[in-house]
Every structure is written in C-alpha cells, then in structure tokens.
Amino acid sequence: MSKIFISAGHGDFESSFRDLSEMAGETPELVATRDLLIAELRSRGLAIAIPSDDLNLAEAIAWINARATRQDVALSLHMDTTSVPELRGSTAYYITNNAIRKRQAEIITGALTKRLPELTNRGAKADVIANIGSLSFCRQVSIPSILLELNFLNNSQDRLLMQTRRRDYAIGIADGLQSWTNENATTIPVFSPANRLPVIKPVTYPEININLNAQSYAEKGILVTGNVFVPVDLVDRLGFDLSQIPLSCRLRYQSIVYVQAIALRELNISVVWDSATRTLYLKTIFKVSISQIDQIMGLGNTSEVQMLMFLKNNNEAALTNYGDLPLLYREEAAIEGVNHDIAFCQMCIETGFLRFGKSIAPEQNNFASLGAAIANSNVSGANVSGTNILGASFTDQRIGVRSHIQHLKAYASNAPLFQPAVAPRFHLVARGTAPALNQLIGRWAIDPLYDRQILALIRRLYESAGIF
C-alpha cells in the first residue's frame, strides 16, 4: 500500500520571497493544520508517515528517502511571507521541466481552492523561480514530491482564513492528495542504506536522447517518473565536480549510475528538455564566459532590452515607473566597472522585482536595501528614528542606482570612484573585502544562501536572453 509523507515547516527553508526575520508564529499554525490533515487522511484509510519536527530540511529529506517505497508521494507544507502585503493565496512548487509533477501540483492547489474558494489559487510554479533557483524538497526527495505554500503569513485575509477555516484547509489538501495518489502508479527509485545510493526495482525505463553542445551524445539517458537522468560518466567527462551533486539526485539502473539532469544547473550547465522529441539539450559552451559569473567587478552580458523584458516577465507593473532602470544600471555600472548583470539581479532580489515593502518605500529610490550612516545625522536623505535605520533615501532613480553600484564597488574593489560618492556608507566599508558574491554573505546580508539567490536569478536572466 502506498503512503503519503507529510512534512511541515522544517528548517533551512527555501522560497521566492522568504525573509527569515518574519517567521515568528509559523510553526504552531502549520503543525495544527498538518495534524488536522493527518487525521483526515487516516479517516480515509490512507497510510501516513511524518518526519519528526526536530529534523531540519536535509534531515527530513534523508528520513523520507530512507523509508520511501514504490508509489509513495511526499508533500511539504509551508506558509510564505512577502514584502508585498497585497500578495495572497496558495502556491504549489514542483521540479521544473516536469509536466507530470506540474499537473499533480495543479491537482493539489485546485482541490484546496475548490474547498476554500475565498483562497486565491496562485497555481503550480516551477521551483526554478525560487530565489535560489531550486527547492531541495522538490529535487532531492527520491519519490514524487511537491512543496505547498498554504498562504501568505503576513496577509491579514490569508491569516484569518487559516485561523477560521483550518478544517477546510485539511479537507481540501486531503482531496488533492487522494487524487494524486490514485494516479501515481509509476515505479520510483528506492533508497538503499546498504550502498547509500537509490536502487531501481526491476523495471524498464524509457530511453531519451541527449544533445550536448549541438551534437548527439553517444549514450542515452532515462526518464524516471517524469524526471530526466543522464549517465554519471557524462558529468565526469565534462570535467565537473560530481561531489556538488547530492547522492539523492543519483540512482543506479542496469548497473549504471545516473544523475538527475536538473541538478546539473548547479554546475552552470544549461538544461532544456524537449518532451515532443524526448531529447535533453545540454550546453556547456556559451556565448559568454561563465567562469567569472560571480565576480562583482567586470562586464555584464545583457542588453537594456533583455533586462527590461526580464523585468516585465516578473512584474509587468514595474515598467510604468521603472522603465528606465535597466539603462541606468548599464550606464552607472559601466562607469565604475561593476558587472551590471549582478547589480540588476541583486536589485530584483532586494526589492522583490520592484514591489518594495517592508521598511523601504518606492519613493526612497533605494534599490538595494542600503542603510544610512547613522553616525552622521547630516547625511542627505537618511531616515533615522532612534536607533532604527529605515534605509537611505535618494533624490532620483539614477542617484539610487549610482549609490548601489558604488556600494558594490566598495566591497569588491580597492579602485577609486570615478564619480563623487553618493553611497552614504561608502567610506565605512573595508575596501576590497568581497570581490565575489559569496563574500557578501555576512556583510551585505546574513542569509547563508544570498549568493545562490543572486546567481539563480542571473541564470534565469541569461536563459531568457538566450545567453544560456
């Protein structure tokens, strides 16, 4: 008999708008909803398995993989937060480029919002849109898995629904899970503690073609429950570090170890799946060099139009007031020698694609959450209330962009500025301490995944521009 693994709010969360400072109060709400869901599922005769609440994300995934059997599924429950208070509703995340998983994610959100029509259905979204470019629960769990955002924690309407209609949440999710498990009859890899690799039960998987840098690759890949896998030797032959790919993203089939293709994106390999021809397109030769993709000082690769279209695809409303912003980033970054792709994507992360919110208002023209120098009360535009910094303000968009670029240069280089300093804390930064994105962690932001969020967005920008 198949069983359903239910996980709720385990640590090391990954999402698209998550701010760890706003997480207070999430766990009790989630646990209460999860417990009602479990009771509802058991009343229907469905088998349930629940990782301990003491486990973090990686431990919960390992716990599930060690117990997964054929036809099991996994669902992770969360509540999102956002800097935009108007955002509300439920979203189901699935592993990108997996049409089967997308349909199953739509089944979950559809069933939930059918039971709760007052809840906005934000639909199924590929995990690649998350700030870090992937969600571990969607990719590293060895059975079909979906991450479900029940609502937005800091939206008053969503919060009220959760508090007053929790049982309807449980019934709606249970309806979706029951439909999902009824259709999930595909054999899946099963974790074997003996050899630490998932082992395939005796079954035949369809072969797929592999196209590497516009050439047909000699060996075939396989399609497993909608996920594409490539022979591990291909990764080795390309000279990439295989240790960067978790064991949970590998399986052994007919005495060959395969690697989940989507995991190759972490190695800066372009991965495109064509379901019509059952061909996986891999690209390691790009129009630009990606060896310096994380270096703050350098040239960007995208045009003003490409950045503008990327912004439009993520927040079309932003073009009304910020249509000139891509041009400003290209111009100001070129003056100081800063990579405008990095600066632009960092701006998208910090502002939620120019939706703003939190303590920074749009009229402040502060595109990178820059603080004011509170030691100097004469700093123009600084907003200080007691000891709480609300962020620096700038007279117009160009000066706001210039300040962002200058602050990046302060961290990444010892070279002098070519224009007068407008960044209020430029003179307080230890110059040249962070030439690479990962060195901004603990300096610009405390999120341990901050660099991965920016790099994931750069990859999305390059894919949309045809560079990757």
C-alpha positions as CSV (number, residue, x, y, z in Angstrom):
1,M,0.0,0.0,0.0
2,S,1.3,3.5,-0.9
3,K,1.8,6.1,1.8
4,I,2.0,9.8,2.0
5,F,4.9,11.6,3.6
6,I,3.8,14.8,5.2
7,S,6.4,17.4,6.2
8,A,5.6,20.7,7.8
9,G,7.9,23.8,8.2
10,H,11.3,22.1,8.6
11,G,14.3,24.4,8.8
12,D,16.6,25.7,6.1
13,F,13.5,26.9,4.2
14,E,13.8,27.9,0.6
15,S,11.4,30.1,-1.2
16,S,10.9,33.1,-3.5
17,F,10.1,35.9,-1.1
18,R,11.1,34.4,2.3
19,D,12.5,36.7,4.9
20,L,13.7,34.8,8.0
21,S,13.1,37.8,10.2
22,E,9.3,37.4,9.6
23,M,9.0,33.8,10.5
24,A,7.6,34.1,14.1
25,G,4.4,32.3,14.6
26,E,4.6,30.0,11.6
27,T,5.2,26.6,13.2
28,P,2.1,26.5,15.5
29,E,-0.2,27.3,12.6
30,L,1.5,24.7,10.4
31,V,1.5,22.0,13.0
32,A,-2.1,22.5,13.8
33,T,-3.1,22.3,10.1
34,R,-0.8,19.3,9.5
35,D,-2.4,17.5,12.4
36,L,-5.9,18.0,11.1
37,L,-4.7,16.9,7.6
38,I,-3.2,13.7,9.0
39,A,-6.4,12.9,10.9
40,E,-8.4,13.5,7.8
41,L,-6.2,11.3,5.6
42,R,-6.2,8.5,8.2
43,S,-10.0,8.7,8.4
44,R,-10.0,7.8,4.7
45,G,-7.8,4.8,5.2
46,L,-4.6,6.3,3.7
47,A,-1.2,5.5,5.2
48,I,0.8,8.4,6.5
49,A,4.4,8.9,7.5
50,I,5.6,12.1,9.3
51,P,9.2,13.2,9.9
52,S,9.9,14.4,13.4
53,D,9.5,18.2,13.9
54,D,13.1,18.2,15.3
55,L,14.6,17.5,11.9
56,N,16.0,20.2,9.7
57,L,15.3,20.2,6.0
58,A,18.2,18.0,5.0
59,E,17.5,15.5,7.8
60,A,13.8,15.4,6.8
61,I,14.7,14.6,3.2
62,A,17.1,11.9,4.3
63,W,14.4,10.4,6.6
64,I,11.9,10.2,3.8
65,N,14.4,8.8,1.3
66,A,15.4,6.0,3.7
67,R,11.7,4.9,4.1
68,A,10.3,5.5,0.6
69,T,8.8,2.6,-1.3
70,R,7.0,2.3,-4.6
71,Q,4.1,4.6,-5.3
72,D,4.7,6.8,-2.2
73,V,4.5,10.6,-2.5
74,A,5.7,13.5,-0.4
75,L,4.2,16.8,0.5
76,S,5.9,19.7,2.4
77,L,3.6,22.3,4.0
78,H,4.7,25.9,4.5
79,M,3.4,29.4,4.8
80,D,5.1,32.2,2.8
81,T,5.9,35.7,3.7
82,T,6.4,38.7,1.4
83,S,7.4,42.3,1.3
84,V,4.2,43.0,-0.7
85,P,1.3,42.8,1.7
86,E,-1.2,42.6,-1.2
87,L,0.1,39.1,-2.2
88,R,-2.1,36.3,-1.0
89,G,-3.1,32.7,-1.9
90,S,-1.7,29.2,-2.2
91,T,1.1,28.0,-4.5
92,A,2.4,24.5,-5.2
93,Y,6.0,24.2,-6.3
94,Y,7.2,21.3,-8.4
95,I,10.5,20.3,-10.0
96,T,11.0,22.4,-13.2
97,N,10.5,20.9,-16.6
98,N,8.4,18.0,-15.2
99,A,5.0,18.1,-16.8
100,I,3.7,15.2,-14.7
101,R,4.7,16.9,-11.5
102,K,3.2,20.2,-12.7
103,R,-0.2,18.5,-13.3
104,Q,0.0,16.9,-9.8
105,A,0.8,20.3,-8.2
106,E,-2.2,21.7,-10.0
107,I,-4.4,18.9,-8.6
108,I,-3.3,19.9,-5.1
109,T,-4.0,23.7,-5.4
110,G,-7.2,23.0,-7.4
111,A,-8.6,20.8,-4.7
112,L,-7.6,23.2,-1.9
113,T,-9.2,26.3,-3.5
114,K,-12.3,24.3,-4.5
115,R,-12.9,23.6,-0.8
116,L,-11.8,27.2,0.0
117,P,-12.9,29.4,-2.9
118,E,-12.0,32.5,-0.8
119,L,-8.4,31.5,-1.1
120,T,-6.5,32.7,-4.2
121,N,-5.2,29.9,-6.3
122,R,-1.7,31.0,-7.4
123,G,-1.3,27.7,-9.2
124,A,1.7,25.4,-9.8
125,K,5.1,27.0,-10.2
126,A,8.4,25.5,-11.2
127,D,10.9,25.5,-8.4
128,V,13.4,27.4,-10.6
129,I,11.5,30.6,-9.9
130,A,12.6,30.5,-6.2
131,N,15.4,32.9,-5.4
132,I,18.0,30.2,-5.0
133,G,16.9,28.6,-8.3
134,S,15.7,25.3,-6.9
135,L,13.9,23.7,-3.9
136,S,15.6,20.8,-2.2
137,F,12.3,19.2,-1.3
138,C,11.2,19.1,-5.0
139,R,14.6,17.8,-6.2
140,Q,16.3,15.7,-3.5
141,V,13.3,13.6,-2.3
142,S,13.6,10.3,-4.2
143,I,9.8,10.0,-4.7
144,P,7.4,12.4,-6.4
145,S,7.3,15.5,-4.1
146,I,5.6,18.9,-4.0
147,L,6.1,21.9,-1.7
148,L,2.8,23.6,-0.9
149,E,2.6,27.2,0.3
150,L,-0.7,27.3,2.2
151,N,-1.0,31.1,2.2
152,F,1.0,34.3,3.0
153,L,1.6,34.6,6.7
154,N,1.6,38.4,6.7
155,N,-1.5,38.9,4.7
156,S,-4.4,39.6,7.1
157,Q,-7.1,37.9,4.8
158,D,-5.0,34.7,4.5
159,R,-4.2,34.7,8.2
160,L,-7.9,34.9,9.1
161,L,-8.8,32.1,6.7
162,M,-6.2,29.9,8.3
163,Q,-7.4,30.6,11.8
164,T,-11.2,30.2,11.0
165,R,-11.2,27.6,8.2
166,R,-8.4,25.2,9.2
167,R,-10.5,22.2,8.8
168,D,-11.4,23.2,5.2
169,Y,-7.7,23.5,4.5
170,A,-7.2,20.0,5.7
171,I,-10.1,18.5,3.7
172,G,-9.1,20.4,0.6
173,I,-5.5,19.2,0.8
174,A,-6.6,15.7,1.6
175,D,-8.9,15.7,-1.5
176,G,-5.9,16.7,-3.6
177,L,-3.6,14.1,-2.1
178,Q,-6.1,11.4,-2.6
179,S,-6.4,12.3,-6.3
180,W,-2.7,12.4,-6.6
181,T,-2.0,9.0,-5.0
182,N,-4.7,7.4,-7.1
183,E,-2.9,8.4,-10.3
184,N,0.6,7.8,-9.0
185,A,1.2,4.3,-10.2
186,T,4.7,4.7,-11.6
187,T,7.6,2.8,-10.1
188,I,10.2,5.0,-8.5
189,P,13.8,4.7,-7.2
190,V,14.1,3.4,-3.6
191,F,16.8,4.4,-1.2
192,S,19.1,1.6,-0.1
193,P,21.1,2.3,3.1
194,A,23.4,-0.6,2.3
195,N,25.1,1.2,-0.6
196,R,23.9,4.8,0.1
197,L,22.5,5.1,-3.5
198,P,18.9,4.8,-4.6
199,V,18.4,1.4,-6.4
200,I,15.8,0.9,-9.1
201,K,13.4,-2.0,-8.7
202,P,13.5,-4.4,-11.7
203,V,11.6,-2.3,-14.3
204,T,12.3,-0.8,-17.7
205,Y,12.6,2.9,-18.1
206,P,12.2,4.7,-21.4
207,E,15.4,6.0,-23.0
208,I,15.8,9.6,-24.0
209,N,18.3,11.3,-26.4
210,I,21.0,13.6,-25.2
211,N,22.2,16.6,-27.2
212,L,25.4,18.1,-25.9
213,N,26.5,21.4,-27.3
214,A,24.5,20.8,-30.5
215,Q,25.9,17.3,-31.0
216,S,24.2,14.0,-30.4
217,Y,25.7,12.2,-27.4
218,A,26.6,8.6,-27.9
219,E,24.9,7.3,-24.7
220,K,21.2,7.5,-23.8
221,G,19.6,9.0,-20.7
222,I,16.5,7.6,-19.0
223,L,13.1,9.0,-18.0
224,V,12.1,8.2,-14.4
225,T,8.6,9.3,-13.2
226,G,8.9,12.4,-15.4
227,N,12.5,13.2,-14.3
228,V,15.3,13.0,-16.8
229,F,18.6,11.3,-15.8
230,V,21.9,11.2,-17.6
231,P,24.9,8.8,-17.2
232,V,27.3,9.9,-14.5
233,D,30.2,9.4,-16.8
234,L,29.0,12.3,-18.9
235,V,29.4,14.7,-16.0
236,D,32.9,13.3,-15.3
237,R,33.9,13.7,-18.9
238,L,32.9,17.3,-18.9
239,G,35.3,17.9,-16.0
240,F,32.7,19.0,-13.4
241,D,32.9,18.3,-9.7
242,L,30.5,15.5,-9.1
243,S,30.6,16.0,-5.4
244,Q,28.5,19.1,-5.8
245,I,25.5,16.9,-6.8
246,P,23.8,15.2,-3.8
247,L,23.6,11.4,-3.7
248,S,19.8,11.8,-3.5
249,C,20.0,13.1,-7.1
250,R,21.6,9.9,-8.4
251,L,20.3,6.4,-9.0
252,R,21.6,3.1,-10.3
253,Y,19.8,1.4,-13.2
254,Q,21.1,-1.7,-15.1
255,S,24.5,-1.4,-13.4
256,I,24.9,2.3,-14.5
257,V,24.7,5.3,-12.1
258,Y,22.7,8.2,-13.5
259,V,22.4,11.8,-12.4
260,Q,19.3,13.9,-12.3
261,A,19.7,16.3,-15.2
262,I,18.1,19.3,-13.4
263,A,20.8,19.1,-10.8
264,L,23.4,20.0,-13.4
265,R,22.2,23.5,-13.4
266,E,24.1,24.0,-10.1
267,L,27.2,23.4,-12.2
268,N,26.3,26.1,-14.6
269,I,25.2,23.7,-17.3
270,S,22.2,24.8,-19.4
271,V,19.5,22.1,-19.2
272,V,16.5,22.1,-21.6
273,W,14.0,19.3,-22.0
274,D,12.0,18.8,-25.3
275,S,9.2,16.4,-24.4
276,A,8.0,16.2,-28.0
277,T,11.2,14.7,-29.3
278,R,12.2,13.2,-25.9
279,T,15.6,15.0,-26.2
280,L,17.6,16.6,-23.4
281,Y,19.7,19.6,-24.6
282,L,22.8,20.3,-22.5
283,K,25.0,23.2,-23.2
284,T,28.4,24.0,-21.6
285,I,29.7,26.3,-24.4
286,F,28.0,29.7,-24.1
287,K,28.1,32.9,-25.9
288,V,29.8,34.4,-22.9
289,S,32.3,33.2,-20.3
290,I,30.6,31.9,-17.1
291,S,33.8,31.3,-15.2
292,Q,33.5,34.8,-13.7
293,I,29.8,34.8,-13.3
294,D,30.1,35.5,-9.5
295,Q,32.7,38.3,-9.8
296,I,31.3,41.7,-8.9
297,M,33.8,43.7,-10.9
298,G,33.6,43.1,-14.7
299,L,31.4,43.5,-17.7
300,G,27.7,42.4,-17.8
301,N,26.4,40.5,-20.7
302,T,22.7,41.5,-21.1
303,S,21.3,44.4,-23.1
304,E,19.0,47.1,-21.8
305,V,16.1,45.4,-23.7
306,Q,16.9,42.0,-22.4
307,M,16.8,43.3,-18.8
308,L,13.6,45.2,-19.5
309,M,11.9,42.1,-20.8
310,F,13.1,40.1,-17.8
311,L,11.6,42.7,-15.5
312,K,8.4,42.7,-17.5
313,N,8.0,38.9,-17.2
314,N,8.4,39.1,-13.5
315,N,6.5,42.3,-12.7
316,E,4.9,44.0,-15.6
317,A,3.5,46.8,-13.4
318,A,7.1,47.9,-12.6
319,L,7.6,49.2,-16.2
320,T,5.2,52.0,-15.5
321,N,7.6,53.8,-13.1
322,Y,10.9,52.0,-13.7
323,G,11.2,51.5,-17.4
324,D,14.5,53.4,-17.5
325,L,16.1,51.4,-14.7
326,P,17.8,48.8,-16.9
327,L,19.5,51.6,-18.8
328,L,20.6,53.3,-15.6
329,Y,22.1,50.1,-14.3
330,R,24.1,49.6,-17.5
331,E,25.3,53.2,-17.6
332,E,26.2,53.5,-13.9
333,A,27.8,50.1,-13.7
334,A,29.9,50.7,-16.8
335,I,31.4,53.9,-15.3
336,E,32.6,52.1,-12.2
337,G,33.5,48.8,-13.8
338,V,30.8,46.8,-12.0
339,N,29.0,43.8,-13.6
340,H,25.6,45.3,-14.3
341,D,24.0,41.8,-14.5
342,I,24.9,41.1,-10.9
343,A,23.8,44.6,-9.7
344,F,20.5,44.3,-11.6
345,C,19.7,40.9,-10.3
346,Q,20.6,41.9,-6.8
347,M,18.2,44.8,-7.1
348,C,15.4,42.3,-8.2
349,I,16.1,40.2,-5.1
350,E,16.2,43.1,-2.7
351,T,13.1,44.8,-4.0
352,G,11.0,41.8,-5.0
353,F,11.2,42.9,-8.6
354,L,10.4,46.5,-7.6
355,R,7.4,45.6,-5.4
356,F,9.3,47.0,-2.4
357,G,7.5,46.9,1.0
358,K,9.0,46.3,4.5
359,S,10.8,49.4,5.6
360,I,11.8,50.7,2.2
361,A,9.3,52.8,0.3
362,P,9.4,53.2,-3.6
363,E,9.9,57.0,-3.3
364,Q,13.2,56.5,-1.5
365,N,14.8,55.2,-4.7
366,N,16.7,52.7,-2.6
367,F,17.1,49.6,-4.8
368,A,19.5,47.6,-2.7
369,S,18.3,48.0,0.9
370,L,21.1,50.4,1.6
371,G,21.3,51.7,5.2
372,A,22.0,55.3,6.1
373,A,25.1,56.3,8.0
374,I,23.5,57.0,11.4
375,A,26.8,58.3,12.9
376,N,26.4,61.3,10.7
377,S,23.0,62.9,11.1
378,N,23.7,65.3,8.2
379,V,23.7,62.5,5.6
380,S,21.2,63.8,3.0
381,G,18.1,61.6,2.8
382,A,18.9,59.3,5.7
383,N,15.8,58.2,7.5
384,V,16.6,57.5,11.2
385,S,14.2,57.0,14.0
386,G,16.0,56.5,17.3
387,T,18.3,53.5,16.6
388,N,16.2,52.0,13.9
389,I,17.5,52.5,10.3
390,L,14.7,52.7,7.8
391,G,17.2,52.9,4.9
392,A,18.8,55.7,2.9
393,S,16.8,57.9,0.5
394,F,18.0,59.3,-2.8
395,T,16.8,62.2,-4.8
396,D,16.0,60.3,-8.0
397,Q,16.4,56.8,-9.6
398,R,19.8,57.5,-11.1
399,I,21.3,58.5,-7.8
400,G,19.8,55.5,-6.2
401,V,21.3,53.2,-8.8
402,R,24.6,55.0,-8.5
403,S,24.7,54.5,-4.8
404,H,24.0,50.8,-5.2
405,I,26.8,50.5,-7.8
406,Q,29.2,52.4,-5.6
407,H,28.5,50.3,-2.6
408,L,29.1,47.2,-4.6
409,K,32.4,48.6,-5.7
410,A,33.4,49.5,-2.2
411,Y,33.2,45.8,-1.2
412,A,34.6,44.4,-4.5
413,S,37.5,46.7,-5.3
414,N,40.2,49.0,-4.0
415,A,40.0,51.2,-7.1
416,P,38.8,54.8,-6.6
417,L,35.4,56.0,-7.7
418,F,35.0,57.9,-11.0
419,Q,32.2,60.0,-9.7
420,P,31.6,61.8,-6.4
421,A,30.4,59.3,-3.7
422,V,26.7,59.3,-3.1
423,A,26.5,56.0,-1.2
424,P,26.1,57.1,2.4
425,R,28.2,54.3,3.9
426,F,30.9,54.1,1.2
427,H,33.6,55.5,3.4
428,L,32.7,53.0,6.2
429,V,33.3,49.8,4.1
430,A,36.6,48.0,4.3
431,R,37.6,48.2,0.6
432,G,38.1,45.0,-1.5
433,T,36.8,42.6,1.1
434,A,34.2,40.9,-1.1
435,P,35.2,40.6,-4.8
436,A,32.9,37.6,-5.2
437,L,29.2,37.2,-4.4
438,N,29.6,34.6,-1.8
439,Q,31.7,37.1,0.2
440,L,28.8,39.4,0.6
441,I,27.2,36.9,3.0
442,G,27.6,38.2,6.5
443,R,28.4,41.7,5.1
444,W,25.5,42.7,2.8
445,A,23.1,40.1,4.0
446,I,23.0,37.3,6.7
447,D,21.1,34.8,4.6
448,P,23.5,31.9,4.0
449,L,22.0,31.4,0.5
450,Y,22.3,35.0,-0.5
451,D,24.8,34.4,-3.3
452,R,22.9,31.5,-4.6
453,Q,19.7,33.6,-4.8
454,I,21.5,36.2,-7.0
455,L,23.3,33.5,-9.1
456,A,20.0,31.7,-9.7
457,L,18.4,34.9,-10.9
458,I,21.4,35.6,-13.2
459,R,20.9,32.2,-14.8
460,R,17.2,32.9,-15.3
461,L,18.1,36.2,-16.9
462,Y,20.7,34.6,-19.2
463,E,18.2,31.9,-20.2
464,S,15.5,34.4,-21.0
465,A,18.1,36.4,-23.0
466,G,19.3,33.3,-25.0
467,I,22.8,33.6,-23.5
468,F,22.4,30.2,-21.7
